[in-house]
């Protein structure tokens, strides 16, 4: 791609304006600029006011709610009966009050997920709440949530899925784009101030067999016209996806990056040329600056669910308090905003187990980070004195990002009775960085910046003695049948192809089994050694740093004798594309069986092989 072509994108797509010595949001490097000049210009890129306000939120919440809540699925296929949607006790005040009490500052609702079911009475489709029995077809979840947010002072964001598996016109690109614009216009015109518009890049083929081509420029112009103060996230150019859904930011997280947002023309080719992708470990190093045409302020958002799935499922439980504490440290504590999904249940309420866990997290944050142990702090000298000498194991830092992101590396040093001691080492800081280390007796703390792009200006500095909650198992309610009792019978009808399949049952997700090639899918048959009541199964994809050989569409069968088989489950591992974690599938009722079959009907990447790290059977007690 020619350099002047890219420069046009930077100039047209963003706010390339020079505010004093700073570049607001982005800057194009002049032709022939050397590495020193590029680093200097990158150091002077600063956020827009709306990006700054977004960063200061720190804690935001996703509300995955819709037809999937009632079908017990993660990704619907668009063929659901709207009559299924009936949250008889729906209470948006309870949602907002619960999240507000836990310290969250904004909620983002899935106004439409991939199934196309709309949570507001839209004029664009009958696949909406207007066709449901809820509130006699007169309900409007978006309206109810808007009013609840106003009552409790909560910001509101909306997720509108570009992928729509219900729309007849999906795949007819121009027609569908017009329908999508109409939906976006309704949402951004009729529900007051919207603070974040959240698009993912999910895309598929329509009924006509053609892949939908989204008109991102048109969508962007609608947002800018109707909600100019809203940040646009993921397929937007204000907020960037961190690259995973497990709650972890990078150890080195640059808010200033050469990566081009996918919503802009030419982004795919440009990012490919620089070797940049969402999941890459390096999105902002000096080496990248030397190859780039420019950089932009595009900070990281970490999205993760409080439960294994994104929608509510009765048999799932919330993550442990310790896990949520670790997620906070690894997201907000790594220069990102945390977007924690808390899915309302089928009654239309946040489950008591989830609300309890959220309040526990709030108490943990208040008790551990409520008051810094530092008294006198000299931010210019990056140094602070403890109010009373004592033990610390954590330092929290923040740069004044209105003056850019500068720090590339630093050491945390503490003054002990034996002199100065290096307690920790870090790389980027940005808006907030939290470092933990072994407890040490200290009277003073100083930050020694060992690498920076420009003059360092700290906004905050604190020291703490934190305690992580005790470890406890997430989702411990599941009873998994021991893999040691399982014996492979056949793979694709052949006993010989079973070789090594035991790795899928060894209880160790670091080991995996990969099948041979087959263009017609794969079928695994296993003898559990005795008859049990099967409640479901868990598929754990291989962890190769990508999605190679990951099963997407599946069928699951059970048998008591290995001869007569019963279809027990079929579907898709929803969102395994972005979240390759253990995929839980629960049956409608317990089924007595000794044998099971898992068939792969399609893989994420179209591979003719499949990989399984673990395949577990959920054992029940025979009750429905």
C-alpha positions as CSV (number, residue, x, y, z in Angstrom):
1,X,0.0,0.0,0.0
2,X,1.4,3.4,-0.9
3,X,2.3,5.8,1.8
4,X,0.3,8.7,0.6
5,X,-2.8,6.5,0.5
6,X,-2.5,5.7,4.2
7,X,-1.8,9.3,5.0
8,X,-5.2,10.2,3.5
9,X,-6.9,7.6,5.8
10,X,-5.2,9.2,8.9
11,X,-6.2,12.7,7.8
12,X,-9.8,11.9,6.9
13,X,-10.7,9.2,9.5
14,X,-9.6,10.8,12.7
15,X,-8.9,14.0,14.5
16,X,-5.4,14.9,13.2
17,X,-5.2,18.2,14.9
18,X,-2.2,19.8,16.7
19,X,-3.0,21.2,20.1
20,X,0.0,23.1,21.2
21,X,2.8,20.6,21.5
22,X,0.4,17.6,21.3
23,X,-1.3,15.6,18.5
24,X,-4.9,14.8,19.5
25,X,-5.8,11.2,18.8
26,X,-3.3,10.5,15.9
27,X,-0.4,11.8,13.8
28,X,1.1,10.9,10.4
29,X,4.9,10.6,10.3
30,X,6.5,12.9,7.7
31,X,8.2,11.1,4.8
32,X,11.9,10.5,5.7
33,X,11.3,10.9,9.5
34,X,14.1,9.1,11.4
35,X,13.5,6.9,14.4
36,X,14.1,9.7,16.9
37,X,11.6,11.9,15.2
38,X,9.0,9.1,15.1
39,X,9.4,8.3,18.8
40,X,9.1,12.0,19.7
41,X,5.9,12.4,17.7
42,X,4.4,9.3,19.2
43,X,5.2,10.6,22.7
44,X,3.0,13.7,21.9
45,X,-0.1,11.8,20.8
46,X,-2.9,12.3,23.4
47,X,-6.5,11.1,23.9
48,X,-9.6,13.0,22.9
49,X,-11.7,14.3,25.7
50,X,-14.2,11.4,25.2
51,X,-11.3,8.9,25.3
52,X,-10.0,10.4,28.5
53,X,-13.5,10.3,30.1
54,X,-13.8,6.6,29.0
55,X,-10.4,5.7,30.5
56,X,-11.3,7.2,33.8
57,X,-14.3,4.8,34.1
58,X,-12.0,1.9,34.8
59,X,-14.9,-0.5,35.6
60,X,-17.7,-1.1,33.0
61,X,-20.3,-3.9,32.7
62,X,-21.6,-5.9,29.8
63,X,-25.2,-7.1,29.9
64,X,-25.7,-10.1,27.6
65,X,-29.4,-10.6,27.6
66,X,-31.8,-11.7,24.8
67,X,-33.3,-14.8,23.2
68,X,-30.2,-16.8,24.0
69,X,-31.0,-16.4,27.7
70,X,-34.2,-18.5,27.1
71,X,-32.8,-21.0,24.6
72,X,-29.7,-21.8,26.8
73,X,-27.4,-21.0,23.9
74,X,-24.5,-18.7,23.3
75,X,-25.0,-18.0,19.6
76,X,-28.6,-18.3,18.3
77,X,-29.3,-19.2,14.7
78,X,-32.0,-16.6,14.1
79,X,-34.8,-19.2,13.9
80,X,-35.9,-18.8,17.5
81,X,-39.6,-18.2,18.3
82,X,-40.0,-14.7,19.8
83,X,-42.6,-16.2,22.1
84,X,-39.7,-17.8,24.0
85,X,-38.6,-14.3,25.4
86,X,-40.6,-13.6,28.5
87,X,-38.6,-12.2,31.5
88,X,-41.6,-12.0,33.8
89,X,-39.7,-10.2,36.6
90,X,-37.4,-8.0,34.4
91,X,-36.1,-5.2,36.6
92,X,-33.5,-2.9,35.0
93,X,-33.3,-0.9,38.2
94,X,-32.0,-4.0,39.9
95,X,-29.3,-4.4,37.2
96,X,-28.1,-0.8,37.5
97,X,-28.4,-0.6,41.3
98,X,-26.4,-3.8,41.7
99,X,-23.7,-2.7,39.3
100,X,-23.6,0.8,40.7
101,X,-23.2,-0.6,44.3
102,X,-20.2,-2.6,43.0
103,X,-18.5,0.4,41.6
104,X,-19.3,0.1,37.9
105,X,-19.7,3.4,35.9
106,X,-21.3,2.3,32.7
107,X,-23.4,-0.6,31.4
108,X,-23.4,-1.9,27.8
109,X,-26.5,-3.8,26.7
110,X,-26.6,-6.4,23.8
111,X,-29.5,-4.6,22.1
112,X,-29.1,-7.2,19.3
113,X,-26.9,-10.3,19.2
114,X,-26.0,-12.5,16.2
115,X,-29.5,-14.1,16.3
116,X,-31.0,-10.8,15.2
117,X,-33.5,-10.6,18.1
118,X,-33.9,-6.9,19.0
119,X,-34.6,-5.8,22.6
120,X,-36.4,-2.8,21.4
121,X,-39.6,-2.5,19.3
122,X,-37.9,-1.8,16.0
123,X,-39.6,-1.1,12.7
124,X,-37.0,-3.1,10.8
125,X,-38.0,-6.7,11.8
126,X,-40.7,-8.7,13.5
127,X,-37.9,-10.6,15.3
128,X,-38.1,-8.4,18.4
129,X,-39.6,-7.9,21.8
130,X,-42.8,-6.6,20.1
131,X,-43.5,-10.2,19.0
132,X,-43.0,-11.6,22.4
133,X,-45.5,-12.2,25.2
134,X,-43.4,-10.0,27.6
135,X,-45.4,-7.0,28.6
136,X,-48.0,-8.1,26.1
137,X,-45.6,-7.1,23.3
138,X,-45.3,-3.5,24.5
139,X,-42.0,-3.9,26.3
140,X,-38.7,-2.2,25.5
141,X,-35.6,-3.3,27.3
142,X,-33.5,-0.5,25.9
143,X,-36.0,2.1,27.2
144,X,-36.3,0.5,30.6
145,X,-32.5,0.4,30.9
146,X,-32.2,4.0,29.7
147,X,-34.6,5.2,32.4
148,X,-32.8,3.1,35.1
149,X,-29.5,4.5,34.1
150,X,-30.9,8.0,34.4
151,X,-32.3,7.3,37.9
152,X,-29.0,5.9,39.2
153,X,-26.5,8.1,37.3
154,X,-25.1,5.3,35.2
155,X,-23.7,5.7,31.7
156,X,-25.2,3.6,28.9
157,X,-23.6,1.9,26.0
158,X,-25.1,-0.3,23.3
159,X,-23.9,-3.4,21.4
160,X,-25.5,-3.9,18.0
161,X,-24.3,-7.0,16.3
162,X,-23.5,-6.5,12.6
163,X,-24.0,-10.2,12.0
164,X,-27.7,-11.0,11.8
165,X,-28.7,-14.7,11.3
166,X,-32.4,-13.8,11.1
167,X,-32.4,-11.0,8.5
168,X,-33.5,-12.3,5.1
169,X,-31.5,-9.5,3.4
170,X,-28.2,-10.4,5.2
171,X,-25.7,-11.2,2.4
172,X,-27.4,-8.7,0.1
173,X,-24.9,-6.1,1.3
174,X,-26.5,-2.9,0.2
175,X,-30.0,-3.9,1.5
176,X,-28.7,-5.2,4.8
177,X,-26.5,-2.2,5.4
178,X,-29.5,0.0,5.0
179,X,-31.4,-2.1,7.5
180,X,-28.5,-1.9,9.9
181,X,-28.3,1.8,9.5
182,X,-32.0,2.0,10.3
183,X,-31.6,0.0,13.5
184,X,-28.6,2.1,14.5
185,X,-30.5,5.3,13.8
186,X,-33.4,4.1,16.0
187,X,-31.1,3.3,18.9
188,X,-29.0,6.5,18.7
189,X,-32.0,8.8,18.2
190,X,-34.6,7.6,20.7
191,X,-32.8,6.7,23.9
192,X,-31.0,9.8,25.0
193,X,-27.2,10.0,25.4
194,X,-25.3,6.9,24.4
195,X,-21.7,6.8,25.8
196,X,-20.3,3.8,23.9
197,X,-21.3,2.1,20.7
198,X,-19.8,-1.4,20.6
199,X,-19.4,-3.4,17.3
200,X,-17.6,-6.6,16.9
201,X,-16.5,-7.8,13.4
202,X,-18.5,-11.0,13.3
203,X,-19.5,-11.7,9.7
204,X,-21.0,-14.6,7.8
205,X,-22.9,-15.6,4.7
206,X,-26.5,-14.7,4.1
207,X,-29.3,-17.0,2.8
208,X,-28.0,-16.2,-0.7
209,X,-24.7,-17.8,0.1
210,X,-22.8,-14.5,-0.2
211,X,-20.7,-13.0,2.6
212,X,-22.0,-9.7,3.9
213,X,-19.8,-6.7,3.2
214,X,-20.3,-4.0,5.9
215,X,-20.3,-0.3,5.1
216,X,-18.3,0.7,8.1
217,X,-17.8,4.3,6.8
218,X,-21.6,4.7,6.6
219,X,-22.1,3.3,10.1
220,X,-19.4,5.5,11.5
221,X,-21.0,8.6,9.9
222,X,-24.3,7.8,11.6
223,X,-22.7,7.6,15.0
224,X,-20.8,10.9,14.5
225,X,-24.0,12.6,13.4
226,X,-26.4,11.2,16.1
227,X,-24.0,10.6,19.1
228,X,-20.9,12.6,18.5
229,X,-19.7,12.2,22.1
230,X,-19.9,8.4,22.1
231,X,-16.8,6.3,22.0
232,X,-16.8,3.6,19.3
233,X,-15.3,0.3,20.4
234,X,-13.7,-2.8,18.9
235,X,-14.7,-2.1,15.2
236,X,-14.5,1.6,16.2
237,X,-11.5,3.9,16.3
238,X,-11.7,5.1,19.9
239,X,-11.4,1.8,21.9
240,X,-9.4,-1.3,21.0
241,X,-10.1,-5.0,21.9
242,X,-7.3,-6.4,24.0
243,X,-7.2,-9.6,21.9
244,X,-8.6,-12.2,24.4
245,X,-11.7,-12.8,26.6
246,X,-9.9,-14.2,29.6
247,X,-9.5,-10.9,31.5
248,X,-5.8,-10.3,30.8
249,X,-4.1,-7.3,29.4
250,X,-0.5,-7.2,28.1
251,X,2.4,-6.7,30.4
252,X,3.4,-4.0,27.9
253,X,0.2,-2.2,26.9
254,X,0.6,0.8,24.7
255,X,-2.3,3.1,24.2
256,X,-0.4,4.7,21.3
257,X,-0.2,2.1,18.5
258,X,0.4,2.0,14.7
259,X,-2.4,-0.6,14.4
260,X,-5.2,0.7,12.2
261,X,-8.8,0.2,13.3
262,X,-10.7,-2.3,11.2
263,X,-13.5,0.2,10.6
264,X,-11.2,2.2,8.4
265,X,-10.6,1.4,4.7
266,X,-7.4,-0.4,3.9
267,X,-6.9,-1.5,7.5
268,X,-6.5,-5.2,6.8
269,X,-3.7,-4.7,4.2
270,X,-1.9,-2.1,6.3
271,X,-1.9,-4.1,9.5
272,X,-0.8,-7.2,7.6
273,X,2.1,-5.3,6.2
274,X,3.2,-4.4,9.7
275,X,2.5,-7.9,11.1
276,X,-0.1,-6.5,13.5
277,X,-3.1,-8.4,14.8
278,X,-5.5,-8.1,17.7
279,X,-3.8,-10.9,19.6
280,X,-0.2,-9.8,19.0
281,X,2.1,-9.2,21.9
282,X,3.7,-6.1,20.4
283,X,1.4,-3.2,19.4
284,X,3.6,-0.2,20.0
285,X,7.3,-0.8,20.3
286,X,10.0,1.5,18.8
287,X,10.6,-1.2,16.2
288,X,7.0,-0.9,15.0
289,X,7.2,2.9,15.0
290,X,10.1,2.7,12.5
291,X,7.9,0.7,10.1
292,X,4.7,2.6,10.5
293,X,3.1,5.5,8.6
294,X,1.7,7.0,11.8
295,X,0.2,6.2,15.2
296,X,-3.1,6.8,17.0
297,X,-4.4,6.9,20.6
298,X,-6.4,3.6,20.7
299,X,-6.5,2.2,24.2
300,X,-7.3,-1.3,25.3
301,X,-10.6,-2.7,26.6
302,X,-10.6,-6.1,28.4
303,X,-13.9,-7.9,28.0
304,X,-14.5,-11.1,30.1
305,X,-17.6,-12.7,31.6
306,X,-18.3,-13.3,35.3
307,X,-19.5,-16.8,34.2
308,X,-18.0,-19.3,31.7
309,X,-20.6,-18.2,29.1
310,X,-21.7,-14.8,28.0
311,X,-25.4,-15.5,28.4
312,X,-27.0,-16.8,31.6
313,X,-27.1,-20.6,32.0
314,X,-28.6,-22.2,35.1
315,X,-25.8,-24.7,35.7
316,X,-23.0,-22.2,35.5
317,X,-21.6,-20.3,38.5
318,X,-19.7,-17.0,38.8
319,X,-16.0,-16.9,38.9
320,X,-14.3,-17.0,42.3
321,X,-13.5,-13.8,44.1
322,X,-9.8,-14.6,43.7
323,X,-10.2,-14.9,39.9
324,X,-12.0,-11.6,39.7
325,X,-9.3,-9.9,41.8
326,X,-6.7,-11.3,39.5
327,X,-8.7,-10.0,36.5
328,X,-8.8,-6.5,38.0
329,X,-5.0,-6.5,38.5
330,X,-4.4,-7.8,35.0
331,X,-6.8,-5.4,33.3
332,X,-7.3,-2.1,35.1
333,X,-3.8,-2.7,36.5
334,X,-2.4,-3.0,33.0
335,X,-3.5,0.2,31.4
336,X,-7.0,-1.0,30.3
337,X,-10.6,-0.6,31.1
338,X,-12.4,-3.7,32.4
339,X,-15.7,-4.7,30.7
340,X,-17.1,-7.4,32.9
341,X,-20.1,-9.3,31.6
342,X,-22.9,-9.9,34.1
343,X,-25.8,-11.7,32.3
344,X,-29.4,-11.3,33.7
345,X,-31.2,-14.5,34.2
346,X,-34.5,-15.8,32.7
347,X,-36.5,-13.8,35.2
348,X,-34.8,-10.7,34.0
349,X,-32.7,-10.2,37.2
350,X,-29.0,-10.4,38.0
351,X,-28.7,-13.7,39.9
352,X,-28.0,-13.4,43.6
353,X,-24.8,-15.4,43.3
354,X,-23.5,-12.9,40.8
355,X,-24.5,-9.8,42.8
356,X,-23.0,-11.3,45.9
357,X,-19.7,-11.9,44.1
358,X,-19.7,-8.3,42.7
359,X,-20.2,-6.8,46.2
360,X,-17.4,-9.1,47.4
361,X,-15.1,-7.7,44.7
362,X,-16.1,-4.1,45.7
363,X,-15.2,-4.9,49.3
364,X,-11.9,-6.4,48.3
365,X,-11.0,-3.3,46.2
366,X,-12.0,-0.9,49.0
367,X,-10.1,-2.8,51.7
368,X,-6.9,-3.3,49.6
369,X,-6.8,-0.1,47.5
370,X,-9.0,2.3,49.5
371,X,-6.1,4.2,51.2
372,X,-2.5,4.4,50.0
373,X,0.2,3.8,52.7
374,X,2.2,6.7,51.3
375,X,2.0,10.1,53.0
376,X,4.2,12.7,51.4
377,X,4.5,12.1,47.6
378,X,6.6,14.1,45.2
379,X,5.3,13.2,41.8
380,X,8.0,15.3,40.0
381,X,10.7,13.2,41.7
382,X,8.6,10.0,41.4
383,X,9.1,9.4,45.2
384,X,7.0,8.9,48.2
385,X,7.3,8.4,52.0
386,X,5.2,5.9,53.9
387,X,3.0,7.4,56.6
388,X,4.4,4.7,58.9
389,X,7.3,2.4,58.0
390,X,5.9,-1.1,57.4
391,X,5.4,-3.9,55.0
392,X,4.2,-3.3,51.4
393,X,3.8,-5.6,48.4
394,X,2.1,-3.5,45.7
395,X,2.7,-0.2,44.0
396,X,0.1,1.7,41.8
397,X,1.3,4.3,39.3
398,X,-0.5,6.5,36.8
399,X,0.8,8.8,34.1
400,X,-0.8,12.1,33.2
401,X,-2.0,10.8,29.8
402,X,-3.2,14.3,28.8
403,X,0.5,14.8,28.1
404,X,1.0,11.4,26.3
405,X,2.2,8.0,27.3
406,X,5.9,8.1,27.9
407,X,7.3,5.4,30.2
408,X,8.9,2.4,28.5
409,X,10.5,0.8,31.5
410,X,11.0,1.4,35.2
411,X,12.1,-0.1,38.5
412,X,10.3,0.1,41.8
413,X,12.8,0.7,44.6
414,X,12.1,0.7,48.3
415,X,14.1,2.0,51.3
416,X,14.5,-0.9,53.7
417,X,16.5,-0.9,57.0
418,X,19.4,-2.2,54.9
419,X,19.2,0.5,52.2
420,X,17.5,0.8,48.9
421,X,16.2,-2.5,47.4
422,X,14.8,-3.2,43.9
423,X,11.3,-4.7,44.5
424,X,9.9,-4.9,41.0
425,X,10.5,-4.0,37.4
426,X,7.9,-2.9,34.8
427,X,7.5,-1.6,31.3
428,X,4.6,0.6,30.3
429,X,2.4,2.5,32.8
430,X,-0.2,4.6,30.9
431,X,-3.3,5.6,32.8
432,X,-2.8,3.0,35.5
433,X,-0.3,0.3,36.3
434,X,-0.4,-2.0,39.3
435,X,2.7,-4.1,40.2
436,X,2.8,-6.7,43.0
437,X,5.9,-8.2,44.5
438,X,7.1,-10.1,47.6
439,X,6.3,-8.3,50.9
440,X,9.1,-6.0,52.0
441,X,9.6,-3.7,55.0
442,X,9.9,-0.1,53.7
443,X,9.9,3.5,54.7
444,X,10.2,5.1,51.3
445,X,9.4,4.2,47.6
446,X,10.9,5.6,44.5
447,X,10.3,5.0,40.8
448,X,13.4,4.9,38.7
449,X,12.5,5.4,35.0
450,X,14.9,3.5,32.9
451,X,13.4,4.2,29.5
452,X,11.0,6.8,28.2
453,X,9.9,8.5,25.0
454,X,9.6,12.0,26.4
455,X,9.3,13.9,29.7
456,X,7.6,11.7,32.3
457,X,4.7,13.3,34.3
458,X,3.1,11.1,36.9
459,X,-0.5,11.7,37.8
460,X,-0.6,9.3,40.8
461,X,1.5,7.1,43.0
462,X,0.5,4.8,45.8
463,X,1.8,1.9,47.9
464,X,-0.3,-0.9,49.5
465,X,-0.2,-4.1,51.4
466,X,-2.8,-6.2,49.5
467,X,-4.0,-9.7,50.2
468,X,-5.5,-11.8,47.4
469,X,-8.5,-13.8,48.4
470,X,-8.0,-17.5,49.1
471,X,-8.0,-19.8,46.0
472,X,-11.2,-21.6,45.3
473,X,-12.4,-23.6,42.3
474,X,-14.6,-21.9,39.7
475,X,-17.7,-23.8,38.8
476,X,-17.0,-26.5,41.4
477,X,-20.6,-27.8,41.1
478,X,-19.7,-29.9,38.1
479,X,-19.1,-33.6,38.6
480,X,-16.8,-34.8,35.9
481,X,-16.5,-38.5,35.2
482,X,-12.9,-39.6,35.6
483,X,-11.1,-39.7,32.3
484,X,-9.0,-42.6,33.5
485,X,-12.0,-44.9,33.1
486,X,-12.5,-43.9,29.4
487,X,-11.2,-46.1,26.6
488,X,-11.2,-44.9,22.9
489,X,-13.1,-47.3,20.7
490,X,-12.9,-45.8,17.2
491,X,-12.0,-42.6,15.4
492,X,-13.7,-42.2,12.0
493,X,-14.6,-45.9,12.2
494,X,-11.1,-47.1,12.7
495,X,-9.5,-48.5,15.8
496,X,-6.0,-47.6,14.5
497,X,-6.8,-43.9,14.4
498,X,-7.4,-43.9,18.2
499,X,-3.7,-43.8,18.8
500,X,-2.8,-41.0,21.4
501,X,-6.5,-40.1,22.0
502,X,-5.9,-40.9,25.7
503,X,-4.3,-37.4,25.9
504,X,-7.8,-36.0,25.6
505,X,-8.9,-37.6,28.8
506,X,-5.7,-37.3,31.0
507,X,-7.0,-34.2,33.0
508,X,-4.1,-32.1,31.7
509,X,-5.1,-29.4,29.3
510,X,-1.4,-28.8,28.4
511,X,-1.4,-32.1,26.5
512,X,-3.6,-32.5,23.4
513,X,-4.6,-35.0,20.7
514,X,-4.8,-34.0,17.0
515,X,-6.6,-36.2,14.5
516,X,-5.5,-37.3,11.0
517,X,-7.0,-35.6,8.0
518,X,-10.6,-36.0,6.9
519,X,-12.6,-33.9,4.5
520,X,-15.9,-35.1,5.8
521,X,-15.5,-34.3,9.5
522,X,-14.5,-36.5,12.4
523,X,-16.3,-38.9,14.7
524,X,-14.9,-40.1,18.1
525,X,-16.4,-43.0,19.9
526,X,-15.5,-43.7,23.5
527,X,-16.4,-46.4,26.1
528,X,-16.7,-45.0,29.6
529,X,-16.3,-48.5,31.1
530,X,-19.7,-48.5,33.0
531,X,-23.1,-47.0,32.6
532,X,-23.6,-43.5,34.2
533,X,-26.1,-40.7,33.9
534,X,-24.7,-38.2,31.5
535,X,-25.7,-34.5,32.0
536,X,-23.4,-33.1,29.3
537,X,-19.8,-32.7,28.2
538,X,-16.9,-30.2,28.2
539,X,-14.7,-29.7,25.2
540,X,-11.4,-27.9,25.7
541,X,-9.7,-26.7,22.5
542,X,-6.0,-27.0,22.0
543,X,-3.9,-24.0,23.0
544,X,-1.6,-23.3,20.1
545,X,-1.8,-19.6,20.2
546,X,-4.5,-19.5,17.6
547,X,-7.6,-21.5,16.5
548,X,-6.1,-24.2,14.4
549,X,-8.2,-27.4,14.3
550,X,-10.7,-26.0,16.8
551,X,-14.2,-27.7,16.6
552,X,-17.0,-25.2,15.9
553,X,-20.1,-27.3,14.9
554,X,-20.7,-30.6,16.7
555,X,-23.1,-33.5,17.3
556,X,-23.1,-35.5,20.5
557,X,-24.6,-39.0,20.7
558,X,-25.0,-41.5,23.6
559,X,-25.5,-45.3,23.8
560,X,-26.0,-47.9,26.5
561,X,-24.7,-50.8,24.3
562,X,-22.6,-49.2,21.6
563,X,-25.1,-50.4,19.0
564,X,-28.2,-48.2,19.4
565,X,-27.4,-44.5,19.5
566,X,-29.5,-41.5,20.7
567,X,-28.9,-38.0,19.5
568,X,-28.2,-36.0,22.7
569,X,-27.0,-32.6,21.6
570,X,-26.0,-30.6,18.5
571,X,-25.0,-27.1,17.8
572,X,-22.1,-24.7,17.8
573,X,-19.5,-23.8,20.4
574,X,-20.6,-20.2,20.6
575,X,-17.8,-17.6,20.6
576,X,-15.0,-20.2,20.7
577,X,-13.6,-18.1,17.9
578,X,-12.7,-15.4,20.4
579,X,-12.7,-17.4,23.6
580,X,-11.0,-20.8,23.3
581,X,-11.8,-21.8,26.9
582,X,-13.6,-25.0,28.0
583,X,-16.9,-25.2,26.2
584,X,-19.7,-26.6,28.4
585,X,-22.7,-28.3,26.8
586,X,-25.6,-29.4,29.1
587,X,-28.2,-31.8,28.0
588,X,-31.9,-31.1,28.5
589,X,-32.1,-34.1,30.9
590,X,-29.8,-36.8,32.2
591,X,-29.3,-39.8,29.9
592,X,-28.1,-43.2,31.0
593,X,-25.2,-44.3,28.8
594,X,-22.0,-46.2,28.7
595,X,-20.7,-45.0,25.3
596,X,-20.5,-41.5,23.7
597,X,-19.8,-40.1,20.3
598,X,-18.6,-36.6,19.4
599,X,-18.8,-35.6,15.8
600,X,-17.1,-32.5,14.4
601,X,-19.2,-31.0,11.6
602,X,-17.0,-28.0,11.0
603,X,-13.9,-26.3,12.4
604,X,-13.3,-22.6,13.1
605,X,-10.5,-22.4,10.5
606,X,-11.9,-24.9,8.0
607,X,-9.2,-27.4,8.9
608,X,-9.5,-31.0,8.0
609,X,-8.1,-32.0,11.4
610,X,-9.4,-31.5,14.9
611,X,-7.5,-30.9,18.1
612,X,-8.7,-31.7,21.6
613,X,-6.9,-30.7,24.8
614,X,-9.5,-32.2,27.1
615,X,-12.9,-34.0,26.5
616,X,-14.8,-34.5,29.8
617,X,-18.2,-36.0,30.6
618,X,-20.5,-34.2,33.1
619,X,-22.0,-36.9,35.4
620,X,-25.4,-36.5,36.9
621,X,-27.4,-38.3,39.6
622,X,-30.2,-39.3,37.3
623,X,-32.5,-36.4,38.2
624,X,-33.8,-34.0,35.5
